Amino acid sequence: MKRGLELRAAKGPALVTAAMQEASTQAAALAEAADLLRETSVAVQRLRTALAQAVVGQDHVVEAMLITLFARGHALLVGVPGLAKTLLVSSLARALDLRFGRVQFTPDLLPADITGTDVLQEEDDPQGRRIRRLKFLPGPIFANLVLADEVNRTPPKTQAALLQAMQERKVTVGSVTHALPDPFQVFATRNPIEQEGTYPLPEAQLDRFLLEIHVDYPSEREEQEIARRTTSGLSPQIAPVLGADDVRRIGALVPRVPITDDAVRLAVRLARATRPTDGKPVASVRDYVRFGAGPRGSQALVLTAKARAVLRGNAAADVDDVRAMVVPALRHRLVLSYRAEADGVQDVDVLRDVMTSSK
């Protein structure tokens, strides 16, 4: 017994020292996170300024794209032609000094046109003999920021190839799996007014997009500035503001940002409130929604709320961040009924009713 007391007494200082070291490590990590948060807030303003050199207005679209970027997700940009969707993505890639890839989706596009393919090449071996070997030629998806232009114009087989890349951040060609660059994010575009020759996006693929961002018409003053700039013959020069390492560091910071319990409860409650089979749904959900948002909807609300807080330099996310992300995070996860189309009810109308009922 005496020996046991001596051992516990000997362990006492060691435990205290370990606890002090752990506390010191946590304090250093918090200090590093606080410094990165301040740096990110400054960098975001510089990013906005850089993008404004190429794109007039669209502030809410830029913010949603930055939230998608720092949350390490993918986004679907919806808008009529000519609203600078392609220019936004390519300008963001230049401002971040990231490799930009563009795929124009068409009905005859094949999976290999996106992912790449194996080709047979002849070469000399060390003994001077001609041999044939398979060599993988990467496709345009092997970039950091990939623009999938008019993604709904390609058949489901090709859409499935994009789905694997978005979900797993790798592609399989033949029997070999190739990792995609880090960071890797897809910004897809969809034209909402022209449906001839299009293929509906499967709900499983829509669910992989973190946000659906709607690009609206510019104001009259903004359109005047667009007309002036684009006819001047001058091309905007965007200097890099951040790099790939910065994007990875901020992307690693976002999940670690605290979020209040009230905000998490609100995110789950809002996602569940879109399901017509959950409890007592609001009238618009009961009458117009066939299927509501799944658990990915709750996850998207929490993650994008954290990213929004980081954009604003806040140390924690709260209910205001959650509410701000409801429409872009959930609208593409709702499957509306034919009655909704007949009555002119849109997904945003349903979500507004859900938010009103949750207050």
C-alpha positions in Angstrom: 0.0 0.0 0.0 2.8 2.3 0.8 4.4 1.5 -2.5 1.1 2.4 -4.3 0.9 5.8 -2.5 4.5 6.5 -3.6 3.6 5.7 -7.2 0.5 7.9 -7.2 2.6 10.7 -5.6 5.2 10.3 -8.3 2.6 10.4 -11.1 1.0 13.5 -9.7 3.5 16.0 -11.1 3.6 14.2 -14.4 -0.2 14.4 -14.8 -0.1 18.1 -13.9 2.7 18.7 -16.4 0.7 16.8 -19.1 -2.4 18.8 -18.4 -0.4 22.1 -18.6 1.1 21.0 -21.9 -2.4 20.1 -23.3 -3.8 23.5 -22.1 -0.8 25.3 -23.7 -1.3 23.4 -27.0 -5.1 24.3 -27.0 -4.3 28.0 -26.3 -1.8 28.0 -29.1 -4.3 26.4 -31.5 -7.0 29.0 -30.5 -4.5 31.8 -31.0 -3.6 30.5 -34.4 -7.2 30.1 -35.4 -7.9 33.7 -34.3 -5.0 35.0 -36.4 -6.3 33.0 -39.4 -9.8 34.4 -38.8 -8.5 37.9 -38.9 -6.4 37.2 -42.0 -9.4 35.6 -43.7 -11.6 38.6 -43.1 -9.0 40.9 -44.7 -8.5 38.5 -47.6 -12.2 38.3 -48.3 -12.4 42.0 -48.8 -9.4 41.9 -51.1 -11.1 39.0 -53.0 -14.3 41.1 -53.4 -12.3 44.0 -54.7 -10.5 41.8 -57.2 -13.7 40.2 -58.5 -15.3 43.6 -58.8 -12.7 44.5 -61.4 -14.2 41.8 -63.7 -17.9 41.5 -62.6 -20.2 44.4 -61.9 -22.6 43.8 -58.9 -23.8 40.3 -58.0 -22.6 40.8 -54.4 -24.9 38.1 -53.0 -23.6 35.6 -55.7 -20.0 36.4 -54.9 -20.6 35.9 -51.2 -22.4 32.5 -51.8 -19.5 31.4 -54.0 -16.9 32.3 -51.3 -19.0 30.4 -48.7 -19.0 27.4 -51.0 -15.3 27.8 -51.6 -14.3 27.9 -47.9 -16.8 25.2 -47.0 -15.0 23.0 -49.6 -18.3 22.2 -51.3 -19.8 22.5 -54.8 -22.3 25.0 -56.1 -25.0 25.1 -58.8 -25.3 28.5 -60.5 -28.7 29.1 -62.0 -29.5 32.0 -64.3 -30.3 33.0 -67.8 -27.4 33.4 -70.4 -25.3 36.5 -70.3 -25.2 37.1 -66.5 -21.4 36.5 -66.1 -21.6 33.0 -64.5 -18.6 31.8 -66.4 -16.7 35.0 -65.8 -17.4 34.8 -62.1 -15.9 31.3 -61.8 -12.9 32.0 -64.0 -12.2 35.3 -62.2 -12.4 33.6 -58.8 -9.8 31.1 -60.1 -7.5 33.9 -61.1 -7.9 35.7 -57.8 -7.0 32.5 -56.0 -4.2 31.5 -58.4 -5.9 28.2 -58.9 -6.0 26.1 -62.0 -9.3 26.6 -63.9 -11.0 23.9 -66.0 -14.1 24.3 -68.1 -16.3 21.6 -69.5 -19.1 22.6 -72.0 -21.7 19.9 -71.5 -23.5 18.7 -74.6 -25.7 15.7 -75.5 -22.8 13.9 -77.2 -20.3 14.4 -74.3 -18.9 11.1 -73.0 -17.5 10.4 -69.5 -14.0 10.1 -70.9 -14.3 13.6 -72.2 -14.5 14.8 -68.6 -12.3 12.4 -66.7 -9.7 11.5 -69.2 -8.7 8.3 -70.9 -6.0 5.7 -71.3 -4.1 5.8 -74.6 -1.6 3.4 -76.0 1.8 4.8 -76.6 5.0 3.4 -78.1 8.3 4.0 -76.4 11.8 2.5 -76.1 12.7 0.4 -73.1 16.3 0.5 -71.6 17.4 -2.3 -74.1 16.2 -0.2 -77.1 13.2 -2.3 -77.9 9.9 -0.7 -78.9 7.2 -1.4 -76.4 3.6 -0.3 -76.0 2.3 1.1 -72.7 -1.0 2.6 -71.5 -0.7 6.2 -70.5 -3.4 8.1 -68.7 -4.3 11.5 -70.2 -6.2 13.5 -67.6 -9.3 15.3 -68.7 -10.4 18.9 -67.9 -11.8 17.8 -64.5 -8.2 17.6 -63.2 -8.3 21.3 -62.1 -8.9 23.1 -58.9 -12.0 25.1 -59.9 -14.0 23.3 -62.6 -16.9 25.0 -64.4 -19.5 22.5 -65.6 -21.3 24.7 -68.1 -24.9 23.8 -68.7 -24.6 20.6 -66.8 -28.1 19.5 -67.5 -27.4 19.2 -71.3 -25.5 15.9 -70.9 -26.9 12.4 -70.5 -27.2 10.6 -67.1 -24.1 8.4 -67.9 -21.9 11.5 -68.2 -23.6 13.1 -65.2 -22.7 10.0 -63.2 -19.0 10.5 -63.9 -19.2 14.0 -62.6 -21.1 12.8 -59.5 -18.2 10.4 -58.5 -15.7 13.2 -58.8 -17.8 15.6 -56.7 -18.5 13.1 -54.0 -15.2 11.2 -53.8 -12.8 13.8 -55.3 -11.3 11.0 -57.5 -12.1 9.3 -60.8 -11.7 5.8 -61.9 -10.6 5.1 -65.5 -10.4 1.4 -66.3 -9.1 -0.3 -63.2 -7.1 2.6 -61.9 -8.4 5.3 -59.5 -6.8 8.8 -59.9 -6.9 11.4 -57.1 -8.1 14.9 -58.1 -6.2 18.0 -57.2 -6.6 19.6 -53.7 -8.5 21.9 -53.6 -11.1 20.5 -56.1 -14.5 22.2 -56.4 -17.2 22.2 -59.1 -19.3 25.2 -60.0 -22.0 24.0 -62.4 -24.3 26.3 -64.4 -27.9 25.6 -65.5 -30.1 27.6 -67.8 -33.6 27.8 -66.2 -35.5 29.0 -69.3 -34.5 26.6 -72.1 -35.4 23.0 -71.5 -35.3 21.6 -75.0 -32.5 19.0 -75.3 -31.8 18.8 -71.6 -31.7 16.0 -69.1 -33.1 16.5 -65.6 -30.4 16.4 -62.9 -31.0 13.4 -60.7 -31.9 14.2 -57.1 -28.9 12.3 -55.9 -26.6 14.6 -57.9 -28.5 17.8 -56.9 -28.0 16.7 -53.2 -24.2 16.7 -53.8 -24.3 20.5 -54.4 -23.8 22.4 -51.2 -25.6 25.5 -52.5 -27.9 26.4 -55.4 -27.1 30.1 -56.2 -29.5 32.0 -58.4 -27.9 34.8 -60.5 -30.4 37.6 -61.1 -30.5 40.4 -63.6 -28.4 43.4 -62.7 -29.9 46.7 -61.8 -30.2 49.5 -64.4 -27.2 51.3 -63.1 -25.1 48.1 -63.0 -26.2 47.2 -66.5 -25.0 50.7 -67.7 -21.6 50.0 -66.2 -21.5 46.5 -67.7 -22.3 48.0 -71.2 -19.6 50.7 -70.7 -16.9 48.2 -69.5 -17.5 45.4 -72.0 -17.4 47.7 -75.0 -14.2 49.6 -74.0 -11.8 47.0 -75.5 -10.0 46.7 -72.1 -9.6 43.4 -70.3 -9.5 43.4 -66.5 -6.3 42.2 -65.0 -6.9 40.3 -61.8 -3.9 39.7 -59.5 -3.8 36.7 -57.2 -5.0 37.5 -53.7 -4.7 34.0 -52.1 -3.2 30.7 -53.1 -4.1 27.0 -52.9 -2.4 26.7 -49.5 -4.6 29.5 -48.1 -7.7 27.9 -49.4 -6.8 24.6 -47.7 -6.0 26.4 -44.4 -9.3 28.3 -44.4 -11.2 25.2 -45.5 -9.7 23.3 -42.5 -10.6 26.2 -40.2 -14.4 26.3 -41.1 -15.4 23.0 -39.5 -13.6 24.0 -36.3 -15.6 27.2 -35.9 -18.0 26.9 -33.0 -21.7 27.1 -33.6 -24.3 27.8 -30.9 -26.6 24.9 -29.8 -29.6 27.1 -30.8 -28.3 27.4 -34.3 -27.8 23.7 -34.7 -31.3 23.0 -33.3 -32.7 25.5 -35.8 -30.8 24.0 -38.7 -32.2 20.5 -38.0 -35.7 21.9 -37.3 -35.8 23.8 -40.6 -34.5 20.8 -42.6 -37.1 18.5 -41.0 -39.9 21.1 -41.5 -39.5 20.7 -45.3 -40.6 17.0 -45.1 -44.3 16.5 -45.6 -44.3 13.3 -43.5 -42.6 14.9 -40.5 -45.0 15.8 -37.6 -47.5 18.5 -38.6 -46.0 20.3 -41.6 -47.0 23.8 -42.7 -49.7 24.0 -45.3 -47.4 24.7 -48.2 -45.2 21.7 -47.4 -48.2 19.5 -47.0 -49.8 20.6 -50.2 -46.8 21.1 -52.6 -43.8 19.1 -51.4 -43.3 15.5 -52.4 -39.9 15.0 -50.7 -38.1 17.3 -48.4 -34.5 17.9 -47.5 -32.6 14.9 -46.1 -29.8 14.9 -43.4 -27.4 16.5 -45.9 -29.7 19.6 -45.7 -29.0 19.9 -42.0 -25.3 19.4 -42.5 -25.2 22.0 -45.3 -27.0 24.6 -43.1 -24.5 24.1 -40.3 -21.4 24.1 -42.5 -22.4 27.1 -44.6 -23.4 29.0 -41.4 -19.9 28.4 -40.1 -18.4 29.5 -43.4 -20.5 32.7 -43.4 -19.3 33.5 -39.9 -15.7 33.1 -41.1 -16.3 35.4 -44.1 -17.5 38.1 -41.6 -14.6 37.5 -39.2 -16.9 36.2 -36.5 -15.5 33.6 -34.0 -18.7 31.6 -33.9 -21.8 31.0 -36.0 -25.3 31.7 -34.7 -29.0 31.5 -35.7 -28.7 34.5 -38.1 -26.1 32.7 -40.1 -28.3 29.6 -40.3 -31.4 31.7 -41.4 -29.3 33.5 -44.1 -28.4 30.1 -45.7 -31.8 28.4 -45.7 -32.8 29.2 -49.3 -29.5 28.4 -51.1 -28.8 25.4 -49.0 -32.2 23.8 -49.1 -34.1 24.9 -52.3 -32.5 22.3 -54.6 -33.2 19.5 -52.1 -37.0 19.9 -52.3 -39.0 17.9 -54.8 -42.2 19.8 -55.5 -45.4 18.2 -56.8 -47.2 18.9 -60.1 -49.8 20.8 -58.1 -47.1 23.3 -57.1 -46.2 23.9 -60.8 -49.9 24.3 -61.6 -50.5 26.8 -58.8 -47.2 28.7 -59.5 -45.7 27.8 -56.2 -41.9 27.8 -56.1 -39.4 26.3 -53.7 -38.5 29.7 -52.3 -42.1 30.3 -51.4 -42.2 27.0 -49.4 -39.0 27.8 -47.6 -40.2 31.3 -46.6 -43.3 29.7 -45.0 -41.0 27.2 -43.2 -38.9 30.0 -41.9 -41.9 32.0 -40.8 -43.3 29.0 -38.9 -40.0 28.4 -37.1 -39.8 31.9 -35.5 
